Amino acid sequence: MRTVAVFTATRAEYGLLRPLLLRLRESRQCRLQLIVSGTHLSHAHGYTLTEIQHDGFEPDATIPLDFSKDSPGHLCGALGTMIAETGASLARLQPDIFVLLGDRYECLGAATAAAMLSTPVAHIHGGEITRGAMDDSFRHAVTKLSHLHFTSCEPYRQRVIQLGEQPDRVWNVGALGVENALSLPLFDETAVRDYLHLEAGRPYFLCTFHPVTLEPGQEETQWREMQQALERYANHAVVVTGANADPGGGLINRMLAQWGRQQPERVRLFDSLGVLRYLSAAKYAACVVGNSSSGIIEIPSLGVPVVNIGDRQQGRIASPAVLHCPPEEDAIVASLAQALTPGCREHARVTPNPYEKAETSAAIAEILLTFPLRSIFRKVFFDIVRQ
């Protein structure tokens, strides 16, 4: 039996990991451990540990972080805590392999701790590009601290190899989020509207907007542009999920709260919907709008139009059906108008999602439980020979 520890620090990350966690829990070859940190333990961000526990998982370690401020300097302290406390947890739990997903600073801290303790790391969603976020550098750093790699598209697999990782340790398995979108028993529209407190027949946008961390100080201006654009569709309700714990996220959440108080009949604000409710809400939305990675990766598999705003996701492979626009009111209004046309909705419905691949969680679980670990730390840089 192999002991597999999995790390999660955000609602979005847990939603993606969920099918893998369920599969590992069911396997007789696996002793599953769970390390929980980040916004899962923050009441200001929805305290989504309860969502994890609702699925029947109890953390083997919890690592609270201080989110009372979201300045870069303050989050440096959170990163230091992440490294120290993850190291202590890994020393106590002694897993055979440690699973990380994504590109956030919490993930980088966890990977750094694992490297110091000589714990093998398996990384999911490496090789991707997000030019608008500091996470871009974090992701590639985690790749170099990892030993097994599960990418969501073939170009991403090639990029991980370009970073010097051995090809026989890098697999293109597709995206776990797409597996969620295609396999979860989504709620029907009546149940969704009841939960969102929306009357039958009223169209709505599903919106998430995070800070663009390589454009510090612009979060207020960019959100105002987006809010003003949404105001011009007064017949549409707006369902908004809160921003994450990046620098500037707290300011966006305060503006969201103010907007919700000003227009309670139209704006529905949630710290977190959870993966099942989020995907269910997306399924019946007139459009998904904002700058979350979910609009690029998962939502296209539901056949729903997406308007991706600004540079946060710039560089990611995207379905041709996803509309892109700058964070400017008129451009957003024009993109929303296009997204609401019958032709655009039909295009979204029939266009293949580049992240879609069968049995993603099964492929990852099989490799995690069977790949030989004896000499896994002997990482020889793989040089690509140019012709």
C-alpha positions, 0 to 999 in steps of 0.5 A, a space after each residue: 500500500 502506498 501513502 499519498 498525501 494531497 494538498 489543497 488551499 483554495 475552493 477552486 483547487 479542491 473542486 478540481 482535486 475532488 474526483 482524484 481524492 474520491 478515486 484514491 479513497 476508494 483504492 485498496 492500494 492507497 492510504 490517503 492523507 489530506 493537508 488543508 490550508 489557505 482560504 479553506 480555513 478563512 471565514 472571510 473566504 467562506 471557510 470551505 473546510 466544511 465543503 471538504 468535510 461534507 464530502 467525507 474527508 477529514 484533514 490529517 493536517 491543517 495549516 491556517 494562514 493570516 489573511 487579515 491583510 492581502 499586501 504582498 509583504 504580508 503574504 510573504 509572511 504567509 508563504 513562510 508559514 506555509 513552508 514551515 508548517 507544511 514541512 512539520 506536517 510532512 515530517 509527521 505524516 511521512 507520505 510516499 508521495 505528495 500531490 500538488 495542483 496548480 500555481 499559487 504561492 501556497 502550492 510553491 510553499 508546499 513544494 519547497 517544504 517537500 523538497 527540503 524533506 526529500 518527499 517526492 512531489 507529483 504536480 498537476 497542471 504544469 506547463 501552462 502560461 498565465 502572463 497576467 499573474 505572478 502565478 506563472 513563475 510559481 507554476 514553473 518553479 513548482 515544476 522544477 521541484 516536482 518529480 511526476 507531472 500531469 499536464 492538461 494538454 499536449 503543448 503543456 506536456 512539451 513545455 514541461 519537458 522543455 523545462 528539463 523534465 524527463 519525458 517518461 515522467 510527464 503525462 498528458 491526462 486532460 483536466 480534472 475540472 472537465 471530468 467534473 463538468 462531464 460527470 457530476 450530477 448537476 442540479 436542475 435549473 429549478 434547484 439552481 434558481 432556488 439556491 441563487 434566489 432567482 425567479 424563473 425565467 430571468 437570465 443571469 450572468 455568472 461572474 468571477 473576477 480575481 486581481 491581475 497580480 502583475 498589474 498591481 493597483 489596477 484591481 479597482 479600476 478593472 472591476 469598476 469597468 466590469 461592473 459598469 458593463 454589467 449595469 448596462 444589462 439591467 434585465 440580467 441578474 448577476 451571480 458573483 463569487 468572491 475574489 481569491 486571497 491574492 493581493 488586491 482580492 480583499 478590495 474587490 470583495 469589499 466592492 462586491 459587497 457594496 454592490 450587493 447592498 446597493 442592488 439586492 434585487 439583482 446581485 447575488 454574492 457568494 464567498 463560494 458556491 462549491 464545485 457542484 453548485 458552481 458548475 450547475 449555476 454555469 450550466 444555466 447561465 446566459 454567459 460566464 464572465 470574468 477572469 477565472 481559469 474555470 472559464 477557460 478550462 471547465 465551462 466550455 465542456 458545458 457548452 455555455 458562452 464565456 467572456 474572458 476579461 483582461 490578461 490574467 489568463 493570457 497565454 492559456 490554450 482556449 476553445 475558439 468559442 471563448 470570447 476575449 476582451 480587454 478590461 474596458 466597459 465598452 469592450 466588455 459590453 460588446 463581448 457580452 452582446 456577442 455572447 448572448 446571440 443564438 449563434 454564439 451559444 450554438 458555437 459554444 455548444 458544438 466546439 470541442 474543449 481542448 482540455 477534454 480527455 477521458 478518465 483523467 482521475 483514473 490515469 493520475 491515480 494509476 500512476 501515483 500508485 504504481 510508478 516506481 519511487 526507488 530512484 525518483 530523486 535522481 532527476 537528470 535535466 533533459 536537454 532537447 537536442 535542436 536540429 
